């Protein structure tokens, strides 16, 4: 049976099964954060996320959105789609700079510690009425990492709200370890996995963010988003970080740059900034 291609964040499952991985939430140290408050760190530990942190002003976002608009236009002209701009920090200098942005990295350090690797960058852009949803999933099941000490930053390029299908979190679900998932048979699902959660975690948390704000969530937190049925676009840039002691299989260490502290082992490739913006 022919199926519409789906975006996958990972190598094949059989390859991942050969990578030793530990799925267990590792709490952040709540005693001495430098940028987040102690209450925010405690909320991350208990609920799995922090949201509503302002990084860029409206004026800065006008420039950043114009940059993304041109990037998207180039990708569409080359035959891609609005979900195709992945591992963008290895191709585009400006995204490389965003991955290492000091205001963003400072928040991440309060959750992961002094030594931080930035390894992922992906624009998730839901066009108006595009019919695509992101089923409930955990990021950690897609990645060949030794253990679950990874944080995703979601930067709102456009205003994100319930109307245009903002991201949703199932608070506290990160404490359950890895949950059973199935291969998604839903051709409208952007990803290729889905978790059947029922009503175990209560009502989803809507991650409504004006452009320029970020949320941060743990790699075991169950999350997803509905289809965008509005007349407005909803674009976010995911920036992904792990503690430097995390080990990556399947050559994923080639993606990682040292954004804070150091990588004494030299495990992460730490590629230079791309010449092209």
N, C-alpha and C positions, 0 to 999 in steps of 0.2 A: 504494500500500500504506500503510495506517495504521501509524504508529509512535508508541510512547510518547514524550512530550516528554522531551528531555534538557536538562540544565542546560548553558548555554554561558557561558564566562567572557569572551566577546569579541563584537564585532560580526561580521557575515558576513565570510568569507574574502576576498571580492572587495573589500570596503571596506578591509580591512587591507592588501591588495596595493597600494593607492594611497598608503600611508603609508611614506615612506622609513625603513628600519630597518637597523641593523647588528647582526649576530649574532656577537659575539666576546666571550669572557670577559675581563673587566677585573679583574686581581688586586687584592686589598686590600693596603695597605701594612703589612708585618709588623714594621716597625722600632720603632714607638712606640705600640702600643695602650694604652688607658687602663683598659679593663675586662676584655676578653679577654686571655689570655696570648699571647705571641708564638707559642707552639706551636699554640694554637687557631687563630690567624689563618693560620699556615702550613698547618694541616689544611684549613681552608676553601679556601685557594688550590689545594691539591693534590687534595682529595677532593670539594669543592663544598658542604660542610655543616659545621655544628657542632651538637652536641646535648647534652642533659642539663644545661641551665643553669636553676637554680631562681630563679623570680621571686616566687612567692607561697607563703606558709606554708599548711599544711592548714587552719588556722582562716580565713585569708583566702579560701581556695578554697571553703569552705562557703558563704560569703556570695555569692561570684561565681557559684557553681553555682546557687544559689537564684534569683539574678537571671536567669540564662539559662533556667532551668526555666520561669519565668513568661513570659519573652519567647517561648519556643518554644510554650507553651500558647496565647498570644495569636495567634501566626502560624497555628497549626493551626486554631484556632477561626475564623480569617478565610479559611480555605480553602487555605492554603499547606502546604508540607511541611517536613521537617527540614533541607532544603538551601536553603530560600528566603531565609534572613536574610543578604542580601548588601548591600554598601556601607553597612553598618550604622552607621558613624561619622557619616554624614550625616543619620541619623534618630534616633539614640539617644545622648544625652550621655555615658552611661557608657562606651559603646564608643569614642566620640571620645576620652575620657580614657585608655582603654587604649591606643589608637593612639599617644598622646603620652606614655605612661608613662615616667618618666625612667630606670628600670632597664632597660627594654627598649630604649629609644632609645640608651642608652649603648653597648650591645652592637652595635647596628646602625651607629653612627658608626665603630666600629673597623673595619668592613667597607666602608663607603661614604664616609667622610670627614666633615668638620665640618658640612656643609650637607645636611640630610636632609628629604625630603618623605614624609609618610605619606599614601597615596592609596587603600588598599584594606583592607577588613575583611569577612570572610565566615565564618559558622559552618558548618563541615562536620560534621554530626551524623548518624552511622550508628546507627539504631535497632537493637535486637536482631533478628536474623534478617530484616533488611530486603532482603537479596539484592542490594544495590547495591555495585558495585566502582568503583574509579577506575583506568582503564587507564594504562599507561605513557605519560607525556607530559612536555613541557617547558612551563613557564609562559610563557616569552617568546613563543611562537608565537601566544598568545592576545591579546597586548597591543599597542596601537598606539604603541610607544615608540621613540624615535630610536635608542637603543642599549641594550645589555643590562647595565645597572648597577642591578639591582633585587634586593632580598633579601626573602624571605618568612619571617616569624616564625610558627611554629605553636605556639600555646599550648594545652596539654592542659587542657581543662575537666574531663574524666573521665580516670581512669587509662587509658592506651593501651598495649596489648601485643599480642603475636602472636594471642592468643586472640580479641580483639575487633577485629582487623584494623587494627593500627597502620599508619602510613605506612611506605613502604619507599623507600630511595634506591638508585640505581645509581651507586656511588662513582666519581668521575672522569669521568663522562659529560659534564660541562659543558665539557670541553676540546674536544669534537668539533664545536662550533658548533651550528647548527640541524640537526636530523636529519629525514629524510623521515617524514611522518606521513600517515595515511589517515583519512578520515571513518569514525567508528566505527559499525558496524552492530549492535553489541551493545546491546540495549535495557536491560541491567542496568548499563551504564556511566553513571556520573554525568555525565561530560563528553561531548564530541562528537568527540574526536580520540583516536587511539591510535598508538603507535609500536611497530613490531615489532622487538624488540631481540635476540632469540635469546639466546645465551650470551656475547655480546661483553664484558660487564662483570662477569662472575663472579656470585657469589651476592648477592642483594639485602641491603642493610643494614636491619634492623628498627629503626625509630625508636620504641623503647619508652620512654614518658615517664610518670612519675606526674603526677597533677593538680598544676598549679602550675609545671611545668617547661616550657621551650621548646626548640625546635630552630630553626636558621636555615639556609636553603638558597638557593643561587644560582638565578636564573631560567632558566638553561640546564641545570640538573641534571635528569636523567630520574628521575621518581618516580611512585608510584602506591600503591594499597592494594587488598587483597582484600575480598571481601564479609564482613560481620560475621555469622558463624554462631553467635555466642555468645548467652547470655541477658543480656548486659550492653550498655548503650549505650556508644558511643565518640564523644565530641564534642570537636572542637578549633576554636579561633578562629584563622583566618589573618589576620595583620596584614602589610600589604605596604608596602615603602618603596623609594624610589629616591633617587639623588643629585640635588641640585637642578638640575644642568645638563642632566639628561635632559629631552627635550621629548616631549610627549604629543599625538597626533593625535586626531581625532574627538571633540574636546571633553572628553577624559578629564582634562585639566588642571583641570577644575571640581571634581574629586574630591579634589585634593591640598591638604593642610595642611602648613605649615612646622612641623616638630616639633623641629628643631635647627638652629642657625645662622640663615641667611637665604636668601631667594630674590631676589637683586638684580635679576634681569630682570623679576620680576613675572609670570612665565609661569604659575605655579600660583595658582589662585583663592584659596586659603587661607580657606575658608568658616568662619564662627564656630561655636562649640559649639552644637548643638541644645538648645533649652530643655527638651525632654522627655528623661528618662532612659530 
